[in-house]
Amino acid sequence: MSVHKAITLHAQKQNQDFTKFTRLDQQREEYIQEAIELCKAGKDFTTDKINEVTLQINVLANERFIPTRKLVTPEMVRVYVESLN
């Protein structure tokens, strides 16, 4: 395989991974916002969907130079919502 072809394939893989990270990070933010809104309304919520996406992001981060994300607990959401008041 030529060097040019190898570099092109490597760049394509990096681009795919970064696109996937961007999509997952946006989805994570949407799930966080959903949990915040439910907490504000005094309704039950979980952080399961947030953390499922977070784990997918962190797997990607282990393979590439992509930032990791922290797992979110319900307490973290409650503390954030309380800080808004």
N, CA, C and O atoms as a GROMACS GRO file, in nm:
protein
  340
    1MET      N    1   0.085  -0.117   0.000
    1MET     CA    2   0.000   0.000   0.000
    1MET      C    3   0.090   0.124   0.000
    1MET      O    4   0.189   0.131   0.073
    2SER      N    5   0.054   0.219  -0.080
    2SER     CA    6   0.136   0.340  -0.086
    2SER      C    7   0.118   0.423   0.040
    2SER      O    8   0.016   0.414   0.110
    3VAL      N    9   0.217   0.503   0.067
    3VAL     CA   10   0.213   0.589   0.185
    3VAL      C   11   0.095   0.686   0.174
    3VAL      O   12   0.025   0.710   0.271
    4HIS      N   13   0.074   0.739   0.055
    4HIS     CA   14  -0.036   0.833   0.034
    4HIS      C   15  -0.171   0.768   0.066
    4HIS      O   16  -0.256   0.828   0.132
    5LYS      N   17  -0.189   0.646   0.021
    5LYS     CA   18  -0.314   0.574   0.046
    5LYS      C   19  -0.332   0.546   0.195
    5LYS      O   20  -0.442   0.559   0.248
    6ALA      N   21  -0.224   0.508   0.262
    6ALA     CA   22  -0.229   0.480   0.406
    6ALA      C   23  -0.265   0.606   0.484
    6ALA      O   24  -0.346   0.601   0.577
    7ILE      N   25  -0.206   0.717   0.447
    7ILE     CA   26  -0.236   0.844   0.514
    7ILE      C   27  -0.381   0.884   0.490
    7ILE      O   28  -0.449   0.930   0.582
    8THR      N   29  -0.428   0.865   0.370
    8THR     CA   30  -0.567   0.898   0.337
    8THR      C   31  -0.664   0.813   0.418
    8THR      O   32  -0.762   0.865   0.472
    9LEU      N   33  -0.638   0.683   0.429
    9LEU     CA   34  -0.724   0.594   0.508
    9LEU      C   35  -0.721   0.632   0.655
    9LEU      O   36  -0.824   0.630   0.722
   10HIS      N   37  -0.604   0.666   0.706
   10HIS     CA   38  -0.590   0.707   0.845
   10HIS      C   39  -0.671   0.835   0.871
   10HIS      O   40  -0.742   0.845   0.971
   11ALA      N   41  -0.661   0.931   0.781
   11ALA     CA   42  -0.735   1.057   0.795
   11ALA      C   43  -0.886   1.032   0.789
   11ALA      O   44  -0.962   1.093   0.864
   12GLN      N   45  -0.928   0.945   0.701
   12GLN     CA   46  -1.071   0.912   0.691
   12GLN      C   47  -1.121   0.849   0.820
   12GLN      O   48  -1.231   0.882   0.867
   13LYS      N   49  -1.043   0.759   0.879
   13LYS     CA   50  -1.081   0.694   1.005
   13LYS      C   51  -1.089   0.796   1.117
   13LYS      O   52  -1.183   0.793   1.197
   14GLN      N   53  -0.992   0.887   1.123
   14GLN     CA   54  -0.996   0.992   1.224
   14GLN      C   55  -1.121   1.079   1.208
   14GLN      O   56  -1.187   1.114   1.306
   15ASN      N   57  -1.152   1.114   1.085
   15ASN     CA   58  -1.269   1.196   1.057
   15ASN      C   59  -1.397   1.124   1.098
   15ASN      O   60  -1.486   1.185   1.157
   16GLN      N   61  -1.407   0.996   1.068
   16GLN     CA   62  -1.524   0.917   1.108
   16GLN      C   63  -1.538   0.914   1.260
   16GLN      O   64  -1.648   0.931   1.313
   17ASP      N   65  -1.428   0.891   1.328
   17ASP     CA   66  -1.431   0.886   1.475
   17ASP      C   67  -1.470   1.020   1.534
   17ASP      O   68  -1.549   1.025   1.629
   18PHE      N   69  -1.416   1.128   1.480
   18PHE     CA   70  -1.450   1.260   1.533
   18PHE      C   71  -1.596   1.293   1.506
   18PHE      O   72  -1.663   1.354   1.590
   19THR      N   73  -1.648   1.255   1.389
   19THR     CA   74  -1.789   1.276   1.357
   19THR      C   75  -1.877   1.197   1.453
   19THR      O   76  -1.978   1.248   1.501
   20LYS      N   77  -1.838   1.074   1.481
   20LYS     CA   78  -1.913   0.991   1.575
   20LYS      C   79  -1.909   1.054   1.715
   20LYS      O   80  -2.011   1.059   1.783
   21PHE      N   81  -1.792   1.102   1.758
   21PHE     CA   82  -1.779   1.168   1.887
   21PHE      C   83  -1.872   1.289   1.894
   21PHE      O   84  -1.943   1.308   1.993
   22THR      N   85  -1.872   1.370   1.791
   22THR     CA   86  -1.955   1.490   1.789
   22THR      C   87  -2.102   1.454   1.803
   22THR      O   88  -2.175   1.518   1.879
   23ARG      N   89  -2.145   1.353   1.731
   23ARG     CA   90  -2.285   1.307   1.737
   23ARG      C   91  -2.318   1.254   1.877
   23ARG      O   92  -2.423   1.288   1.932
   24LEU      N   93  -2.231   1.173   1.933
   24LEU     CA   94  -2.255   1.118   2.066
   24LEU      C   95  -2.254   1.228   2.173
   24LEU      O   96  -2.334   1.225   2.266
   25ASP      N   97  -2.162   1.323   2.160
   25ASP     CA   98  -2.154   1.432   2.258
   25ASP      C   99  -2.281   1.517   2.255
   25ASP      O  100  -2.330   1.559   2.360
   26GLN      N  101  -2.333   1.542   2.137
   26GLN     CA  102  -2.457   1.618   2.124
   26GLN      C  103  -2.574   1.540   2.186
   26GLN      O  104  -2.657   1.597   2.256
   27GLN      N  105  -2.579   1.411   2.161
   27GLN     CA  106  -2.683   1.326   2.218
   27GLN      C  107  -2.674   1.327   2.371
   27GLN      O  108  -2.776   1.332   2.439
   28ARG      N  109  -2.552   1.321   2.423
   28ARG     CA  110  -2.530   1.325   2.568
   28ARG      C  111  -2.584   1.455   2.627
   28ARG      O  112  -2.652   1.455   2.729
   29GLU      N  113  -2.553   1.566   2.560
   29GLU     CA  114  -2.602   1.696   2.608
   29GLU      C  115  -2.756   1.702   2.607
   29GLU      O  116  -2.816   1.759   2.697
   30GLU      N  117  -2.816   1.643   2.507
   30GLU     CA  118  -2.963   1.640   2.501
   30GLU      C  119  -3.020   1.558   2.617
   30GLU      O  120  -3.119   1.599   2.678
   31TYR      N  121  -2.958   1.445   2.648
   31TYR     CA  122  -3.004   1.362   2.760
   31TYR      C  123  -2.984   1.434   2.893
   31TYR      O  124  -3.068   1.424   2.983
   32ILE      N  125  -2.874   1.508   2.905
   32ILE     CA  126  -2.852   1.586   3.027
   32ILE      C  127  -2.960   1.691   3.042
   32ILE      O  128  -3.015   1.709   3.150
   33GLN      N  129  -2.990   1.761   2.934
   33GLN     CA  130  -3.093   1.865   2.939
   33GLN      C  131  -3.229   1.805   2.974
   33GLN      O  132  -3.306   1.864   3.050
   34GLU      N  133  -3.258   1.688   2.921
   34GLU     CA  134  -3.383   1.618   2.953
   34GLU      C  135  -3.390   1.586   3.103
   34GLU      O  136  -3.494   1.607   3.166
   35ALA      N  137  -3.281   1.537   3.159
   35ALA     CA  138  -3.277   1.506   3.302
   35ALA      C  139  -3.294   1.633   3.385
   35ALA      O  140  -3.362   1.631   3.488
   36ILE      N  141  -3.233   1.741   3.343
   36ILE     CA  142  -3.245   1.868   3.414
   36ILE      C  143  -3.390   1.915   3.415
   36ILE      O  144  -3.442   1.957   3.518
   37GLU      N  145  -3.455   1.908   3.300
   37GLU     CA  146  -3.595   1.952   3.291
   37GLU      C  147  -3.686   1.866   3.379
   37GLU      O  148  -3.776   1.918   3.445
   38LEU      N  149  -3.664   1.736   3.379
   38LEU     CA  150  -3.744   1.648   3.465
   38LEU      C  151  -3.719   1.679   3.612
   38LEU      O  152  -3.813   1.681   3.693
   39CYS      N  153  -3.594   1.704   3.648
   39CYS     CA  154  -3.560   1.736   3.787
   39CYS      C  155  -3.625   1.868   3.827
   39CYS      O  156  -3.680   1.879   3.936
   40LYS      N  157  -3.619   1.968   3.740
   40LYS     CA  158  -3.682   2.098   3.768
   40LYS      C  159  -3.831   2.082   3.794
   40LYS      O  160  -3.888   2.151   3.879
   41ALA      N  161  -3.894   1.990   3.720
   41ALA     CA  162  -4.038   1.968   3.732
   41ALA      C  163  -4.071   1.876   3.850
   41ALA      O  164  -4.189   1.849   3.876
   42GLY      N  165  -3.970   1.830   3.921
   42GLY     CA  166  -3.993   1.742   4.035
   42GLY      C  167  -4.032   1.600   3.996
   42GLY      O  168  -4.088   1.527   4.077
   43LYS      N  169  -4.002   1.562   3.874
   43LYS     CA  170  -4.035   1.429   3.825
   43LYS      C  171  -3.916   1.335   3.841
   43LYS      O  172  -3.802   1.379   3.853
   44ASP      N  173  -3.946   1.205   3.841
   44ASP     CA  174  -3.840   1.105   3.849
   44ASP      C  175  -3.757   1.107   3.721
   44ASP      O  176  -3.809   1.129   3.612
   45PHE      N  177  -3.628   1.084   3.735
   45PHE     CA  178  -3.540   1.077   3.619
   45PHE      C  179  -3.423   0.984   3.653
   45PHE      O  180  -3.395   0.956   3.769
   46THR      N  181  -3.357   0.939   3.549
   46THR     CA  182  -3.235   0.860   3.567
   46THR      C  183  -3.126   0.920   3.479
   46THR      O  184  -3.152   1.002   3.391
   47THR      N  185  -3.006   0.879   3.505
   47THR     CA  186  -2.892   0.921   3.423
   47THR      C  187  -2.843   0.804   3.337
   47THR      O  188  -2.732   0.809   3.283
   48ASP      N  189  -2.923   0.702   3.325
   48ASP     CA  190  -2.881   0.582   3.252
   48ASP      C  191  -2.846   0.612   3.106
   48ASP      O  192  -2.741   0.568   3.057
   49LYS      N  193  -2.932   0.686   3.036
   49LYS     CA  194  -2.906   0.716   2.894
   49LYS      C  195  -2.781   0.804   2.881
   49LYS      O  196  -2.701   0.786   2.789
   50ILE      N  197  -2.767   0.898   2.972
   50ILE     CA  198  -2.649   0.986   2.969
   50ILE      C  199  -2.522   0.901   2.980
   50ILE      O  200  -2.429   0.918   2.902
   51ASN      N  201  -2.520   0.811   3.077
   51ASN     CA  202  -2.400   0.732   3.103
   51ASN      C  203  -2.375   0.626   2.997
   51ASN      O  204  -2.260   0.588   2.974
   52GLU      N  205  -2.479   0.578   2.934
   52GLU     CA  206  -2.461   0.484   2.823
   52GLU      C  207  -2.384   0.551   2.710
   52GLU      O  208  -2.291   0.494   2.654
   53VAL      N  209  -2.425   0.673   2.676
   53VAL     CA  210  -2.356   0.748   2.571
   53VAL      C  211  -2.215   0.788   2.618
   53VAL      O  212  -2.120   0.786   2.539
   54THR      N  213  -2.202   0.824   2.744
   54THR     CA  214  -2.072   0.861   2.800
   54THR      C  215  -1.973   0.746   2.785
   54THR      O  216  -1.857   0.768   2.749
   55LEU      N  217  -2.018   0.626   2.814
   55LEU     CA  218  -1.930   0.510   2.800
   55LEU      C  219  -1.887   0.489   2.655
   55LEU      O  220  -1.772   0.453   2.628
   56GLN      N  221  -1.978   0.512   2.561
   56GLN     CA  222  -1.943   0.500   2.419
   56GLN      C  223  -1.838   0.606   2.381
   56GLN      O  224  -1.745   0.578   2.306
   57ILE      N  225  -1.856   0.727   2.433
   57ILE     CA  226  -1.758   0.833   2.407
   57ILE      C  227  -1.622   0.794   2.463
   57ILE      O  228  -1.519   0.812   2.397
   58ASN      N  229  -1.621   0.742   2.584
   58ASN     CA  230  -1.494   0.708   2.648
   58ASN      C  231  -1.423   0.591   2.580
   58ASN      O  232  -1.300   0.584   2.582
   59VAL      N  233  -1.498   0.500   2.520
   59VAL     CA  234  -1.436   0.393   2.440
   59VAL      C  235  -1.366   0.455   2.319
   59VAL      O  236  -1.253   0.418   2.286
   60LEU      N  237  -1.434   0.549   2.254
   60LEU     CA  238  -1.374   0.619   2.141
   60LEU      C  239  -1.248   0.694   2.186
   60LEU      O  240  -1.148   0.696   2.115
   61ALA      N  241  -1.255   0.756   2.302
   61ALA     CA  242  -1.144   0.835   2.353
   61ALA      C  243  -1.020   0.749   2.378
   61ALA      O  244  -0.907   0.797   2.366
   62ASN      N  245  -1.041   0.623   2.411
   62ASN     CA  246  -0.928   0.533   2.432
   62ASN      C  247  -0.856   0.500   2.302
   62ASN      O  248  -0.739   0.462   2.302
   63GLU      N  249  -0.927   0.515   2.190
   63GLU     CA  250  -0.870   0.482   2.060
   63GLU      C  251  -0.808   0.602   1.989
   63GLU      O  252  -0.717   0.586   1.907
   64ARG      N  253  -0.856   0.720   2.020
   64ARG     CA  254  -0.813   0.842   1.950
   64ARG      C  255  -0.789   0.953   2.050
   64ARG      O  256  -0.809   0.937   2.170
   65PHE      N  257  -0.745   1.065   1.998
   65PHE     CA  258  -0.727   1.185   2.081
   65PHE      C  259  -0.859   1.258   2.090
   65PHE      O  260  -0.878   1.364   2.031
   66ILE      N  261  -0.949   1.199   2.165
   66ILE     CA  262  -1.083   1.254   2.186
   66ILE      C  263  -1.100   1.268   2.337
   66ILE      O  264  -1.062   1.178   2.411
   67PRO      N  265  -1.156   1.380   2.382
   67PRO     CA  266  -1.170   1.398   2.527
   67PRO      C  267  -1.270   1.300   2.588
   67PRO      O  268  -1.372   1.267   2.528
   68THR      N  269  -1.238   1.255   2.708
   68THR     CA  270  -1.330   1.168   2.780
   68THR      C  271  -1.436   1.255   2.847
   68THR      O  272  -1.422   1.377   2.856
   69ARG      N  273  -1.541   1.192   2.894
   69ARG     CA  274  -1.649   1.259   2.965
   69ARG      C  275  -1.672   1.185   3.096
   69ARG      O  276  -1.652   1.064   3.104
   70LYS      N  277  -1.714   1.260   3.197
   70LYS     CA  278  -1.742   1.200   3.327
   70LYS      C  279  -1.881   1.137   3.327
   70LYS      O  280  -1.973   1.185   3.259
   71LEU      N  281  -1.895   1.030   3.403
   71LEU     CA  282  -2.028   0.973   3.426
   71LEU      C  283  -2.106   1.072   3.512
   71LEU      O  284  -2.049   1.143   3.595
   72VAL      N  285  -2.238   1.074   3.492
   72VAL     CA  286  -2.324   1.169   3.562
   72VAL      C  287  -2.412   1.092   3.661
   72VAL      O  288  -2.468   0.988   3.628
   73THR      N  289  -2.422   1.146   3.781
   73THR     CA  290  -2.509   1.085   3.882
   73THR      C  291  -2.634   1.171   3.898
   73THR      O  292  -2.632   1.290   3.867
   74PRO      N  293  -2.743   1.110   3.945
   74PRO     CA  294  -2.864   1.190   3.972
   74PRO      C  295  -2.834   1.305   4.069
   74PRO      O  296  -2.892   1.413   4.056
   75GLU      N  297  -2.746   1.281   4.165
   75GLU     CA  298  -2.710   1.388   4.260
   75GLU      C  299  -2.646   1.507   4.190
   75GLU      O  300  -2.671   1.622   4.226
   76MET      N  301  -2.563   1.480   4.091
   76MET     CA  302  -2.501   1.589   4.015
   76MET      C  303  -2.607   1.674   3.947
   76MET      O  304  -2.596   1.797   3.944
   77VAL      N  305  -2.708   1.610   3.892
   77VAL     CA  306  -2.817   1.683   3.826
   77VAL      C  307  -2.892   1.767   3.929
   77VAL      O  308  -2.921   1.884   3.905
   78ARG      N  309  -2.924   1.707   4.043
   78ARG     CA  310  -2.997   1.780   4.148
   78ARG      C  311  -2.918   1.902   4.197
   78ARG      O  312  -2.974   2.011   4.213
   79VAL      N  313  -2.790   1.885   4.220
   79VAL     CA  314  -2.706   1.995   4.266
   79VAL      C  315  -2.704   2.107   4.161
   79VAL      O  316  -2.710   2.226   4.195
   80TYR      N  317  -2.695   2.070   4.036
   80TYR     CA  318  -2.696   2.170   3.930
   80TYR      C  319  -2.828   2.246   3.927
   80TYR      O  320  -2.829   2.369   3.919
   81VAL      N  321  -2.937   2.174   3.934
   81VAL     CA  322  -3.069   2.238   3.931
   81VAL      C  323  -3.085   2.331   4.051
   81VAL      O  324  -3.139   2.441   4.038
   82GLU      N  325  -3.040   2.287   4.168
   82GLU     CA  326  -3.048   2.372   4.287
   82GLU      C  327  -2.965   2.498   4.270
   82GLU      O  328  -3.002   2.604   4.322
   83SER      N  329  -2.854   2.490   4.201
   83SER     CA  330  -2.768   2.607   4.182
   83SER      C  331  -2.832   2.710   4.088
   83SER      O  332  -2.791   2.826   4.086
   84LEU      N  333  -2.931   2.669   4.013
   84LEU     CA  334  -3.000   2.761   3.923
   84LEU      C  335  -3.094   2.855   3.998
   84LEU      O  336  -3.130   2.961   3.948
   85ASN      N  337  -3.134   2.815   4.118
   85ASN     CA  338  -3.229   2.894   4.196
   85ASN      C  339  -3.161   3.001   4.276
   85ASN      O  340  -3.227   3.077   4.347
   0.00000   0.00000   0.00000
